[in-house]
Amino acid sequence: MGKKSDIERAVLETIMSIFSSMLESLGGTCDDFERETISWDVKLALDFKDLQKRIVSSVVESCSAALQELDDL
């Protein structure tokens, strides 16, 4: 491995570490609520949290795939 791939690996691992911690802090699922009967503001907050989880999860998955790609080189 060259110096460039070592730097790429370090950056990806750092990003993955940061976003994995963020994903853990977002907690479990928001399925405990009956979304049809809750107030609009709670529904909005739950939708926002779900969207945050999807975005953060996507970043973690992308970093994981990139690290796997580096391993395959």
All heavy atoms as a GROMACS GRO file, in nm:
protein
  566
    1MET      N    1   0.083  -0.119   0.000
    1MET     CA    2   0.000   0.000   0.000
    1MET      C    3   0.087   0.124   0.000
    1MET      O    4   0.187   0.131   0.068
    1MET     CB    5  -0.085   0.002   0.127
    1MET     CG    6  -0.223  -0.047   0.108
    1MET     SD    7  -0.320  -0.007   0.252
    1MET     CE    8  -0.448  -0.121   0.223
    2GLY      N    9   0.040   0.220  -0.075
    2GLY     CA   10   0.114   0.345  -0.081
    2GLY      C   11   0.069   0.442   0.025
    2GLY      O   12  -0.026   0.419   0.100
    3LYS      N   13   0.141   0.553   0.029
    3LYS     CA   14   0.110   0.656   0.128
    3LYS      C   15  -0.031   0.713   0.106
    3LYS      O   16  -0.103   0.740   0.201
    3LYS     CB   17   0.214   0.767   0.120
    3LYS     CG   18   0.193   0.874   0.222
    3LYS     CD   19   0.305   0.975   0.221
    3LYS     CE   20   0.273   1.081   0.323
    3LYS     NZ   21   0.389   1.144   0.378
    4LYS      N   22  -0.071   0.728  -0.022
    4LYS     CA   23  -0.202   0.784  -0.053
    4LYS      C   24  -0.314   0.694   0.002
    4LYS      O   25  -0.409   0.743   0.063
    4LYS     CB   26  -0.218   0.801  -0.203
    4LYS     CG   27  -0.351   0.861  -0.243
    4LYS     CD   28  -0.361   0.878  -0.393
    4LYS     CE   29  -0.498   0.931  -0.429
    4LYS     NZ   30  -0.518   0.941  -0.572
    5SER      N   31  -0.302   0.564  -0.017
    5SER     CA   32  -0.407   0.474   0.032
    5SER      C   33  -0.407   0.467   0.185
    5SER      O   34  -0.512   0.447   0.246
    5SER     CB   35  -0.394   0.335  -0.030
    5SER     OG   36  -0.270   0.277  -0.001
    6ASP      N   37  -0.291   0.485   0.247
    6ASP     CA   38  -0.285   0.489   0.393
    6ASP      C   39  -0.360   0.612   0.446
    6ASP      O   40  -0.432   0.604   0.546
    6ASP     CB   41  -0.141   0.493   0.443
    6ASP     CG   42  -0.068   0.361   0.422
    6ASP    OD1   43  -0.136   0.258   0.402
    6ASP    OD2   44   0.057   0.361   0.424
    7ILE      N   45  -0.343   0.724   0.377
    7ILE     CA   46  -0.413   0.847   0.416
    7ILE      C   47  -0.563   0.830   0.394
    7ILE      O   48  -0.644   0.867   0.480
    7ILE     CB   49  -0.358   0.968   0.337
    7ILE    CG1   50  -0.214   0.997   0.379
    7ILE    CG2   51  -0.445   1.092   0.357
    7ILE    CD1   52  -0.142   1.098   0.293
    8GLU      N   53  -0.601   0.773   0.279
    8GLU     CA   54  -0.743   0.749   0.251
    8GLU      C   55  -0.805   0.659   0.358
    8GLU      O   56  -0.916   0.686   0.405
    8GLU     CB   57  -0.760   0.685   0.114
    8GLU     CG   58  -0.733   0.779  -0.001
    8GLU     CD   59  -0.739   0.710  -0.136
    8GLU    OE1   60  -0.765   0.588  -0.143
    8GLU    OE2   61  -0.718   0.780  -0.237
    9ARG      N   62  -0.733   0.554   0.395
    9ARG     CA   63  -0.783   0.462   0.498
    9ARG      C   64  -0.801   0.536   0.631
    9ARG      O   65  -0.904   0.520   0.698
    9ARG     CB   66  -0.688   0.344   0.517
    9ARG     CG   67  -0.728   0.252   0.630
    9ARG     CD   68  -0.641   0.129   0.638
    9ARG     NE   69  -0.648   0.050   0.518
    9ARG     CZ   70  -0.751  -0.029   0.485
    9ARG    NH1   71  -0.854  -0.036   0.565
    9ARG    NH2   72  -0.750  -0.098   0.376
   10ALA      N   73  -0.705   0.618   0.669
   10ALA     CA   74  -0.714   0.693   0.795
   10ALA      C   75  -0.832   0.788   0.795
   10ALA      O   76  -0.905   0.798   0.894
   10ALA     CB   77  -0.583   0.768   0.820
   11VAL      N   78  -0.854   0.857   0.682
   11VAL     CA   79  -0.966   0.950   0.671
   11VAL      C   80  -1.098   0.875   0.680
   11VAL      O   81  -1.190   0.913   0.754
   11VAL     CB   82  -0.957   1.032   0.541
   11VAL    CG1   83  -1.085   1.109   0.515
   11VAL    CG2   84  -0.838   1.127   0.546
   12LEU      N   85  -1.111   0.765   0.605
   12LEU     CA   86  -1.234   0.686   0.607
   12LEU      C   87  -1.263   0.629   0.746
   12LEU      O   88  -1.377   0.630   0.792
   12LEU     CB   89  -1.226   0.573   0.505
   12LEU     CG   90  -1.236   0.616   0.359
   12LEU    CD1   91  -1.196   0.501   0.267
   12LEU    CD2   92  -1.377   0.664   0.328
   13GLU      N   93  -1.161   0.580   0.813
   13GLU     CA   94  -1.180   0.524   0.948
   13GLU      C   95  -1.222   0.634   1.046
   13GLU      O   96  -1.306   0.610   1.133
   13GLU     CB   97  -1.052   0.455   0.995
   13GLU     CG   98  -1.028   0.323   0.924
   13GLU     CD   99  -0.893   0.261   0.956
   13GLU    OE1  100  -0.804   0.330   1.012
   13GLU    OE2  101  -0.875   0.142   0.923
   14THR      N  102  -1.165   0.753   1.031
   14THR     CA  103  -1.203   0.865   1.118
   14THR      C  104  -1.349   0.905   1.095
   14THR      O  105  -1.426   0.921   1.191
   14THR     CB  106  -1.110   0.985   1.095
   14THR    OG1  107  -0.975   0.946   1.122
   14THR    CG2  108  -1.148   1.102   1.184
   15ILE      N  109  -1.385   0.920   0.969
   15ILE     CA  110  -1.523   0.956   0.936
   15ILE      C  111  -1.619   0.849   0.986
   15ILE      O  112  -1.723   0.879   1.046
   15ILE     CB  113  -1.540   0.978   0.785
   15ILE    CG1  114  -1.461   1.102   0.740
   15ILE    CG2  115  -1.687   0.991   0.746
   15ILE    CD1  116  -1.452   1.118   0.590
   16MET      N  117  -1.584   0.724   0.964
   16MET     CA  118  -1.669   0.613   1.007
   16MET      C  119  -1.685   0.611   1.159
   16MET      O  120  -1.794   0.589   1.211
   16MET     CB  121  -1.612   0.480   0.957
   16MET     CG  122  -1.706   0.366   0.970
   16MET     SD  123  -1.641   0.228   0.874
   16MET     CE  124  -1.748   0.101   0.931
   17SER      N  125  -1.579   0.639   1.230
   17SER     CA  126  -1.584   0.644   1.376
   17SER      C  127  -1.677   0.755   1.425
   17SER      O  128  -1.760   0.734   1.514
   17SER     CB  129  -1.443   0.664   1.432
   17SER     OG  130  -1.446   0.685   1.569
   18ILE      N  131  -1.665   0.871   1.365
   18ILE     CA  132  -1.748   0.985   1.404
   18ILE      C  133  -1.896   0.955   1.377
   18ILE      O  134  -1.982   0.974   1.464
   18ILE     CB  135  -1.705   1.113   1.328
   18ILE    CG1  136  -1.566   1.157   1.375
   18ILE    CG2  137  -1.807   1.224   1.344
   18ILE    CD1  138  -1.500   1.261   1.286
   19PHE      N  139  -1.925   0.908   1.256
   19PHE     CA  140  -2.064   0.886   1.219
   19PHE      C  141  -2.124   0.762   1.287
   19PHE      O  142  -2.245   0.759   1.312
   19PHE     CB  143  -2.079   0.880   1.067
   19PHE     CG  144  -2.082   1.017   1.006
   19PHE    CD1  145  -1.965   1.085   0.977
   19PHE    CD2  146  -2.202   1.079   0.978
   19PHE    CE1  147  -1.967   1.212   0.922
   19PHE    CE2  148  -2.207   1.206   0.923
   19PHE     CZ  149  -2.089   1.273   0.895
   20SER      N  150  -2.042   0.662   1.319
   20SER     CA  151  -2.093   0.547   1.394
   20SER      C  152  -2.138   0.590   1.533
   20SER      O  153  -2.243   0.546   1.582
   20SER     CB  154  -1.985   0.438   1.406
   20SER     OG  155  -1.959   0.380   1.282
   21SER      N  156  -2.060   0.678   1.594
   21SER     CA  157  -2.099   0.731   1.726
   21SER      C  158  -2.228   0.813   1.716
   21SER      O  159  -2.314   0.805   1.802
   21SER     CB  160  -1.988   0.820   1.783
   21SER     OG  161  -1.872   0.744   1.806
   22MET      N  162  -2.240   0.890   1.609
   22MET     CA  163  -2.362   0.968   1.588
   22MET      C  164  -2.482   0.875   1.572
   22MET      O  165  -2.589   0.901   1.628
   22MET     CB  166  -2.350   1.056   1.464
   22MET     CG  167  -2.259   1.174   1.480
   22MET     SD  168  -2.234   1.265   1.326
   22MET     CE  169  -2.397   1.329   1.297
   23LEU      N  170  -2.464   0.767   1.497
   23LEU     CA  171  -2.573   0.673   1.474
   23LEU      C  172  -2.617   0.607   1.605
   23LEU      O  173  -2.736   0.593   1.632
   23LEU     CB  174  -2.530   0.567   1.373
   23LEU     CG  175  -2.636   0.476   1.316
   23LEU    CD1  176  -2.747   0.556   1.250
   23LEU    CD2  177  -2.575   0.379   1.217
   24GLU      N  178  -2.520   0.572   1.689
   24GLU     CA  179  -2.552   0.513   1.820
   24GLU      C  180  -2.629   0.613   1.907
   24GLU      O  181  -2.722   0.576   1.978
   24GLU     CB  182  -2.426   0.468   1.891
   24GLU     CG  183  -2.361   0.346   1.830
   24GLU     CD  184  -2.228   0.312   1.895
   24GLU    OE1  185  -2.198   0.365   2.005
   24GLU    OE2  186  -2.153   0.233   1.836
   25SER      N  187  -2.590   0.739   1.900
   25SER     CA  188  -2.655   0.840   1.985
   25SER      C  189  -2.798   0.871   1.939
   25SER      O  190  -2.878   0.922   2.017
   25SER     CB  191  -2.572   0.968   1.990
   25SER     OG  192  -2.578   1.036   1.867
   26LEU      N  193  -2.829   0.840   1.814
   26LEU     CA  194  -2.964   0.863   1.765
   26LEU      C  195  -3.062   0.759   1.818
   26LEU      O  196  -3.183   0.776   1.804
   26LEU     CB  197  -2.966   0.865   1.611
   26LEU     CG  198  -2.906   0.988   1.547
   26LEU    CD1  199  -2.895   0.970   1.397
   26LEU    CD2  200  -2.988   1.112   1.580
   27GLY      N  201  -3.011   0.656   1.879
   27GLY     CA  202  -3.096   0.558   1.945
   27GLY      C  203  -3.165   0.462   1.852
   27GLY      O  204  -3.133   0.451   1.734
   28GLY      N  205  -3.264   0.394   1.908
   28GLY     CA  206  -3.338   0.291   1.836
   28GLY      C  207  -3.438   0.349   1.739
   28GLY      O  208  -3.434   0.466   1.703
   29THR      N  209  -3.532   0.266   1.702
   29THR     CA  210  -3.632   0.307   1.604
   29THR      C  211  -3.739   0.394   1.668
   29THR      O  212  -3.758   0.393   1.789
   29THR     CB  213  -3.700   0.185   1.540
   29THR    OG1  214  -3.770   0.114   1.642
   29THR    CG2  215  -3.600   0.094   1.474
   30CYS      N  216  -3.810   0.463   1.586
   30CYS     CA  217  -3.919   0.549   1.630
   30CYS      C  218  -4.053   0.481   1.607
   30CYS      O  219  -4.156   0.546   1.594
   30CYS     CB  220  -3.915   0.682   1.555
   30CYS     SG  221  -3.767   0.778   1.586
   31ASP      N  222  -4.054   0.350   1.602
   31ASP     CA  223  -4.175   0.275   1.573
   31ASP      C  224  -4.266   0.260   1.694
   31ASP      O  225  -4.374   0.201   1.683
   31ASP     CB  226  -4.141   0.137   1.518
   31ASP     CG  227  -4.069   0.146   1.383
   31ASP    OD1  228  -4.089   0.246   1.312
   31ASP    OD2  229  -3.995   0.052   1.350
   32ASP      N  230  -4.224   0.310   1.809
   32ASP     CA  231  -4.303   0.297   1.930
   32ASP      C  232  -4.426   0.388   1.929
   32ASP      O  233  -4.513   0.376   2.013
   32ASP     CB  234  -4.219   0.329   2.054
   32ASP     CG  235  -4.102   0.233   2.070
   32ASP    OD1  236  -4.107   0.123   2.012
   32ASP    OD2  237  -4.007   0.269   2.139
   33PHE      N  238  -4.430   0.479   1.834
   33PHE     CA  239  -4.538   0.577   1.830
   33PHE      C  240  -4.638   0.541   1.720
   33PHE      O  241  -4.600   0.495   1.613
   33PHE     CB  242  -4.482   0.717   1.800
   33PHE     CG  243  -4.391   0.768   1.908
   33PHE    CD1  244  -4.254   0.747   1.903
   33PHE    CD2  245  -4.444   0.838   2.016
   33PHE    CE1  246  -4.170   0.795   2.002
   33PHE    CE2  247  -4.361   0.886   2.115
   33PHE     CZ  248  -4.224   0.864   2.109
   34GLU      N  249  -4.763   0.566   1.748
   34GLU     CA  250  -4.867   0.553   1.646
   34GLU      C  251  -4.869   0.684   1.569
   34GLU      O  252  -4.927   0.783   1.615
   34GLU     CB  253  -5.002   0.523   1.711
   34GLU     CG  254  -5.114   0.500   1.614
   34GLU     CD  255  -5.089   0.381   1.522
   34GLU    OE1  256  -5.046   0.275   1.572
   34GLU    OE2  257  -5.111   0.396   1.402
   35ARG      N  258  -4.806   0.688   1.456
   35ARG     CA  259  -4.785   0.813   1.382
   35ARG      C  260  -4.915   0.877   1.334
   35ARG      O  261  -4.918   0.995   1.306
   35ARG     CB  262  -4.690   0.790   1.266
   35ARG     CG  263  -4.549   0.766   1.316
   35ARG     CD  264  -4.451   0.752   1.202
   35ARG     NE  265  -4.322   0.714   1.253
   35ARG     CZ  266  -4.213   0.788   1.242
   35ARG    NH1  267  -4.219   0.903   1.182
   35ARG    NH2  268  -4.099   0.746   1.292
   36GLU      N  269  -5.018   0.800   1.322
   36GLU     CA  270  -5.145   0.856   1.274
   36GLU      C  271  -5.217   0.936   1.383
   36GLU      O  272  -5.297   1.024   1.353
   36GLU     CB  273  -5.236   0.744   1.223
   36GLU     CG  274  -5.178   0.663   1.109
   36GLU     CD  275  -5.140   0.747   0.989
   36GLU    OE1  276  -5.218   0.839   0.953
   36GLU    OE2  277  -5.032   0.724   0.932
   37THR      N  278  -5.188   0.905   1.510
   37THR     CA  279  -5.264   0.970   1.618
   37THR      C  280  -5.182   1.071   1.698
   37THR      O  281  -5.238   1.137   1.784
   37THR     CB  282  -5.318   0.863   1.714
   37THR    OG1  283  -5.209   0.789   1.769
   37THR    CG2  284  -5.414   0.769   1.644
   38ILE      N  285  -5.053   1.083   1.670
   38ILE     CA  286  -4.972   1.179   1.746
   38ILE      C  287  -4.987   1.319   1.688
   38ILE      O  288  -5.030   1.337   1.574
   38ILE     CB  289  -4.824   1.137   1.750
   38ILE    CG1  290  -4.766   1.124   1.609
   38ILE    CG2  291  -4.807   1.010   1.828
   38ILE    CD1  292  -4.619   1.091   1.606
   39SER      N  293  -4.949   1.417   1.766
   39SER     CA  294  -4.960   1.556   1.720
   39SER      C  295  -4.859   1.584   1.608
   39SER      O  296  -4.758   1.515   1.593
   39SER     CB  297  -4.939   1.652   1.837
   39SER     OG  298  -4.809   1.638   1.890
   40TRP      N  299  -4.884   1.687   1.532
   40TRP     CA  300  -4.803   1.718   1.415
   40TRP      C  301  -4.658   1.748   1.450
   40TRP      O  302  -4.568   1.711   1.375
   40TRP     CB  303  -4.863   1.836   1.337
   40TRP     CG  304  -4.854   1.967   1.411
   40TRP    CD1  305  -4.947   2.018   1.497
   40TRP    CD2  306  -4.746   2.060   1.408
   40TRP    NE1  307  -4.903   2.138   1.548
   40TRP    CE2  308  -4.780   2.166   1.494
   40TRP    CE3  309  -4.624   2.064   1.342
   40TRP    CZ2  310  -4.696   2.274   1.515
   40TRP    CZ3  311  -4.540   2.172   1.363
   40TRP    CH2  312  -4.576   2.276   1.448
   41ASP      N  313  -4.634   1.813   1.566
   41ASP     CA  314  -4.498   1.849   1.601
   41ASP      C  315  -4.415   1.727   1.641
   41ASP      O  316  -4.298   1.717   1.606
   41ASP     CB  317  -4.495   1.957   1.710
   41ASP     CG  318  -4.572   1.920   1.834
   41ASP    OD1  319  -4.661   1.832   1.826
   41ASP    OD2  320  -4.546   1.979   1.940
   42VAL      N  321  -4.479   1.632   1.708
   42VAL     CA  322  -4.408   1.508   1.743
   42VAL      C  323  -4.381   1.427   1.617
   42VAL      O  324  -4.272   1.372   1.599
   42VAL     CB  325  -4.489   1.425   1.846
   42VAL    CG1  326  -4.424   1.291   1.872
   42VAL    CG2  327  -4.506   1.503   1.975
   43LYS      N  328  -4.478   1.423   1.526
   43LYS     CA  329  -4.458   1.353   1.400
   43LYS      C  330  -4.344   1.414   1.321
   43LYS      O  331  -4.260   1.343   1.265
   43LYS     CB  332  -4.587   1.355   1.317
   43LYS     CG  333  -4.575   1.275   1.188
   43LYS     CD  334  -4.705   1.279   1.111
   43LYS     CE  335  -4.702   1.197   0.985
   43LYS     NZ  336  -4.585   1.202   0.904
   44LEU      N  337  -4.339   1.547   1.318
   44LEU     CA  338  -4.231   1.617   1.248
   44LEU      C  339  -4.094   1.582   1.309
   44LEU      O  340  -3.998   1.556   1.237
   44LEU     CB  341  -4.255   1.768   1.253
   44LEU     CG  342  -4.157   1.856   1.177
   44LEU    CD1  343  -4.162   1.826   1.028
   44LEU    CD2  344  -4.188   2.002   1.204
   45ALA      N  345  -4.087   1.580   1.442
   45ALA     CA  346  -3.962   1.546   1.511
   45ALA      C  347  -3.920   1.402   1.480
   45ALA      O  348  -3.802   1.375   1.456
   45ALA     CB  349  -3.977   1.567   1.661
   46LEU      N  350  -4.015   1.311   1.480
   46LEU     CA  351  -3.985   1.170   1.451
   46LEU      C  352  -3.940   1.153   1.306
   46LEU      O  353  -3.845   1.078   1.278
   46LEU     CB  354  -4.106   1.082   1.480
   46LEU     CG  355  -4.145   1.068   1.626
   46LEU    CD1  356  -4.276   0.991   1.639
   46LEU    CD2  357  -4.035   1.002   1.706
   47ASP      N  358  -4.005   1.222   1.214
   47ASP     CA  359  -3.965   1.217   1.073
   47ASP      C  360  -3.824   1.271   1.055
   47ASP      O  361  -3.743   1.216   0.980
   47ASP     CB  362  -4.063   1.296   0.986
   47ASP     CG  363  -4.198   1.229   0.973
   47ASP    OD1  364  -4.211   1.110   1.008
   47ASP    OD2  365  -4.292   1.297   0.926
   48PHE      N  366  -3.792   1.380   1.126
   48PHE     CA  367  -3.659   1.439   1.120
   48PHE      C  368  -3.554   1.341   1.173
   48PHE      O  369  -3.449   1.322   1.112
   48PHE     CB  370  -3.655   1.570   1.199
   48PHE     CG  371  -3.521   1.638   1.197
   48PHE    CD1  372  -3.478   1.702   1.082
   48PHE    CD2  373  -3.440   1.637   1.309
   48PHE    CE1  374  -3.354   1.766   1.080
   48PHE    CE2  375  -3.317   1.699   1.307
   48PHE     CZ  376  -3.274   1.764   1.192
   49LYS      N  377  -3.585   1.276   1.284
   49LYS     CA  378  -3.492   1.180   1.343
   49LYS      C  379  -3.471   1.061   1.248
   49LYS      O  380  -3.358   1.014   1.231
   49LYS     CB  381  -3.543   1.132   1.478
   49LYS     CG  382  -3.445   1.043   1.552
   49LYS     CD  383  -3.495   1.010   1.690
   49LYS     CE  384  -3.395   0.922   1.764
   49LYS     NZ  385  -3.443   0.886   1.897
   50ASP      N  386  -3.577   1.014   1.186
   50ASP     CA  387  -3.565   0.904   1.089
   50ASP      C  388  -3.476   0.944   0.972
   50ASP      O  389  -3.392   0.866   0.926
   50ASP     CB  390  -3.703   0.862   1.036
   50ASP     CG  391  -3.784   0.784   1.138
   50ASP    OD1  392  -3.725   0.731   1.235
   50ASP    OD2  393  -3.907   0.776   1.119
   51LEU      N  394  -3.494   1.066   0.924
   51LEU     CA  395  -3.412   1.115   0.814
   51LEU      C  396  -3.265   1.126   0.854
   51LEU      O  397  -3.176   1.088   0.778
   51LEU     CB  398  -3.465   1.250   0.765
   51LEU     CG  399  -3.396   1.310   0.643
   51LEU    CD1  400  -3.402   1.217   0.524
   51LEU    CD2  401  -3.460   1.444   0.608
   52GLN      N  402  -3.240   1.177   0.974
   52GLN     CA  403  -3.102   1.185   1.024
   52GLN      C  404  -3.039   1.047   1.027
   52GLN      O  405  -2.924   1.030   0.986
   52GLN     CB  406  -3.100   1.242   1.166
   52GLN     CG  407  -3.109   1.391   1.174
   52GLN     CD  408  -3.097   1.437   1.318
   52GLN    OE1  409  -3.162   1.383   1.407
   52GLN    NE2  410  -3.015   1.537   1.340
   53LYS      N  411  -3.113   0.948   1.078
   53LYS     CA  412  -3.059   0.812   1.085
   53LYS      C  413  -3.025   0.758   0.947
   53LYS      O  414  -2.922   0.694   0.928
   53LYS     CB  415  -3.160   0.718   1.151
   53LYS     CG  416  -3.170   0.733   1.299
   53LYS     CD  417  -3.267   0.630   1.351
   53LYS     CE  418  -3.306   0.657   1.492
   53LYS     NZ  419  -3.404   0.561   1.541
   54ARG      N  420  -3.113   0.784   0.850
   54ARG     CA  421  -3.088   0.735   0.714
   54ARG      C  422  -2.962   0.798   0.655
   54ARG      O  423  -2.882   0.732   0.590
   54ARG     CB  424  -3.208   0.762   0.625
   54ARG     CG  425  -3.324   0.670   0.655
   54ARG     CD  426  -3.445   0.685   0.567
   54ARG     NE  427  -3.425   0.744   0.438
   54ARG     CZ  428  -3.513   0.822   0.377
   54ARG    NH1  429  -3.627   0.852   0.436
   54ARG    NH2  430  -3.488   0.871   0.257
   55ILE      N  431  -2.944   0.927   0.677
   55ILE     CA  432  -2.827   0.998   0.623
   55ILE      C  433  -2.699   0.947   0.690
   55ILE      O  434  -2.602   0.914   0.622
   55ILE     CB  435  -2.842   1.150   0.640
   55ILE    CG1  436  -2.955   1.201   0.552
   55ILE    CG2  437  -2.710   1.223   0.609
   55ILE    CD1  438  -2.997   1.344   0.581
   56VAL      N  439  -2.700   0.942   0.821
   56VAL     CA  440  -2.581   0.898   0.895
   56VAL      C  441  -2.548   0.752   0.862
   56VAL      O  442  -2.432   0.716   0.841
   56VAL     CB  443  -2.600   0.919   1.047
   56VAL    CG1  444  -2.487   0.856   1.126
   56VAL    CG2  445  -2.610   1.068   1.078
   57SER      N  446  -2.650   0.669   0.853
   57SER     CA  447  -2.630   0.529   0.817
   57SER      C  448  -2.570   0.516   0.678
   57SER      O  449  -2.482   0.432   0.654
   57SER     CB  450  -2.764   0.454   0.824
   57SER     OG  451  -2.748   0.321   0.786
   58SER      N  452  -2.613   0.599   0.586
   58SER     CA  453  -2.560   0.598   0.451
   58SER      C  454  -2.411   0.634   0.449
   58SER      O  455  -2.332   0.573   0.377
   58SER     CB  456  -2.638   0.697   0.364
   58SER     OG  457  -2.584   0.704   0.235
   59VAL      N  458  -2.372   0.731   0.530
   59VAL     CA  459  -2.231   0.770   0.539
   59VAL      C  460  -2.148   0.653   0.593
   59VAL      O  461  -2.042   0.620   0.540
   59VAL     CB  462  -2.213   0.896   0.626
   59VAL    CG1  463  -2.066   0.923   0.653
   59VAL    CG2  464  -2.279   1.016   0.561
   60VAL      N  465  -2.198   0.587   0.699
   60VAL     CA  466  -2.126   0.474   0.758
   60VAL      C  467  -2.112   0.360   0.656
   60VAL      O  468  -2.003   0.302   0.641
   60VAL     CB  469  -2.197   0.425   0.887
   60VAL    CG1  470  -2.137   0.295   0.936
   60VAL    CG2  471  -2.189   0.532   0.996
   61GLU      N  472  -2.220   0.330   0.586
   61GLU     CA  473  -2.216   0.224   0.485
   61GLU      C  474  -2.120   0.258   0.371
   61GLU      O  475  -2.048   0.170   0.321
   61GLU     CB  476  -2.356   0.198   0.430
   61GLU     CG  477  -2.447   0.131   0.531
   61GLU     CD  478  -2.591   0.122   0.482
   61GLU    OE1  479  -2.617   0.144   0.362
   61GLU    OE2  480  -2.679   0.094   0.565
   62SER      N  481  -2.118   0.383   0.329
   62SER     CA  482  -2.028   0.425   0.222
   62SER      C  483  -1.882   0.414   0.264
   62SER      O  484  -1.797   0.368   0.187
   62SER     CB  485  -2.058   0.569   0.180
   62SER     OG  486  -2.186   0.578   0.122
   63CYS      N  487  -1.853   0.454   0.386
   63CYS     CA  488  -1.716   0.441   0.438
   63CYS      C  489  -1.676   0.295   0.448
   63CYS      O  490  -1.563   0.258   0.414
   63CYS     CB  491  -1.703   0.508   0.574
   63CYS     SG  492  -1.706   0.688   0.568
   64SER      N  493  -1.767   0.212   0.493
   64SER     CA  494  -1.739   0.069   0.504
   64SER      C  495  -1.709   0.009   0.367
   64SER      O  496  -1.614  -0.069   0.351
   64SER     CB  497  -1.858  -0.001   0.569
   64SER     OG  498  -1.834  -0.138   0.580
   65ALA      N  499  -1.789   0.046   0.267
   65ALA     CA  500  -1.767  -0.005   0.132
   65ALA      C  501  -1.633   0.044   0.076
   65ALA      O  502  -1.560  -0.032   0.011
   65ALA     CB  503  -1.881   0.039   0.041
   66ALA      N  504  -1.600   0.169   0.103
   66ALA     CA  505  -1.473   0.224   0.055
   66ALA      C  506  -1.354   0.154   0.122
   66ALA      O  507  -1.254   0.126   0.056
   66ALA     CB  508  -1.468   0.374   0.079
   67LEU      N  509  -1.368   0.125   0.251
   67LEU     CA  510  -1.260   0.053   0.320
   67LEU      C  511  -1.245  -0.088   0.264
   67LEU      O  512  -1.133  -0.138   0.247
   67LEU     CB  513  -1.287   0.048   0.471
   67LEU     CG  514  -1.264   0.177   0.546
   67LEU    CD1  515  -1.319   0.168   0.688
   67LEU    CD2  516  -1.114   0.210   0.550
   68GLN      N  517  -1.356  -0.152   0.232
   68GLN     CA  518  -1.352  -0.286   0.172
   68GLN      C  519  -1.283  -0.280   0.036
   68GLN      O  520  -1.205  -0.367   0.002
   68GLN     CB  521  -1.494  -0.342   0.159
   68GLN     CG  522  -1.497  -0.483   0.103
   68GLN     CD  523  -1.427  -0.583   0.192
   68GLN    OE1  524  -1.444  -0.580   0.313
   68GLN    NE2  525  -1.350  -0.671   0.133
   69GLU      N  526  -1.312  -0.175  -0.039
   69GLU     CA  527  -1.249  -0.157  -0.169
   69GLU      C  528  -1.098  -0.139  -0.156
   69GLU      O  529  -1.020  -0.192  -0.236
   69GLU     CB  530  -1.311  -0.036  -0.239
   69GLU     CG  531  -1.310  -0.045  -0.388
   69GLU     CD  532  -1.391   0.065  -0.451
   69GLU    OE1  533  -1.515   0.063  -0.438
   69GLU    OE2  534  -1.329   0.154  -0.515
   70LEU      N  535  -1.057  -0.065  -0.055
   70LEU     CA  536  -0.913  -0.048  -0.031
   70LEU      C  537  -0.847  -0.180   0.007
   70LEU      O  538  -0.734  -0.207  -0.032
   70LEU     CB  539  -0.889   0.054   0.081
   70LEU     CG  540  -0.903   0.202   0.044
   70LEU    CD1  541  -0.888   0.289   0.167
   70LEU    CD2  542  -0.802   0.241  -0.061
   71ASP      N  543  -0.920  -0.263   0.082
   71ASP     CA  544  -0.867  -0.394   0.121
   71ASP      C  545  -0.849  -0.484  -0.001
   71ASP      O  546  -0.758  -0.568  -0.004
   71ASP     CB  547  -0.959  -0.464   0.221
   71ASP     CG  548  -0.955  -0.401   0.358
   71ASP    OD1  549  -0.857  -0.330   0.389
   71ASP    OD2  550  -1.050  -0.423   0.436
   72ASP      N  551  -0.936  -0.468  -0.100
   72ASP     CA  552  -0.933  -0.553  -0.218
   72ASP      C  553  -0.824  -0.513  -0.318
   72ASP      O  554  -0.798  -0.586  -0.412
   72ASP     CB  555  -1.069  -0.551  -0.290
   72ASP     CG  556  -1.177  -0.617  -0.206
   72ASP    OD1  557  -1.144  -0.693  -0.112
   72ASP    OD2  558  -1.296  -0.594  -0.235
   73LEU      N  559  -0.762  -0.397  -0.295
   73LEU     CA  560  -0.655  -0.352  -0.387
   73LEU      C  561  -0.529  -0.432  -0.372
   73LEU      O  562  -0.490  -0.485  -0.282
   73LEU     CB  563  -0.625  -0.204  -0.365
   73LEU     CG  564  -0.736  -0.107  -0.405
   73LEU    CD1  565  -0.691   0.035  -0.375
   73LEU    CD2  566  -0.769  -0.118  -0.552
   0.00000   0.00000   0.00000
